[in-house]
Amino acid sequence: MSQLSLRTPLGDLTLSEEDGAIVALDWGRVEQQDRTPILLEAREQLQDYFDGLRTGFALDLAPHGTAFQRRVWAALRDIPSGQTCSYIGLARLLGSGPRAVGQANGRNPIPIIIPCHRVVAADGSIGGYSGHDGIATKRYLLDLERRNQQP
């Protein structure tokens, strides 16, 4: 597996690639840095996202997970930047229960690029976040996206 790290306002992130597709994004830095075309493109797109120049990602993704998890992660990519969806709303869309959707959401191996941070509780409260620094990171990402939607 090839990996490349980058510095972001949320700290160091590491992208992982297998067979020309992004398979993971993790908090932290790795020693061995591989400069493959897809990793360089993903790093550039993430930097543009954090700089407010990009609201979505155009990358080949191949997250490892069950068929249901991959369905949930695909649905997450359909939530527009700057907007949110509830766990219940996503569950109804997928014909599933909100708990199963929440579990799949929490196991997302490519956070930010697959925007699990856009899923909130049914009452509109922020809900949880399994990424680095939890709720603070989720709030940061949602606020960043809302700011970038402004004309």
Beta strands, then each sheet from edge to edge (+ up, - down):
strand 1: 2-8
strand 2: 11-18
strand 3: 21-27
strand 4: 85-86
strand 5: 119-120
sheet 1: 1+ 2- 3+
sheet 2: 4+ 5+
end
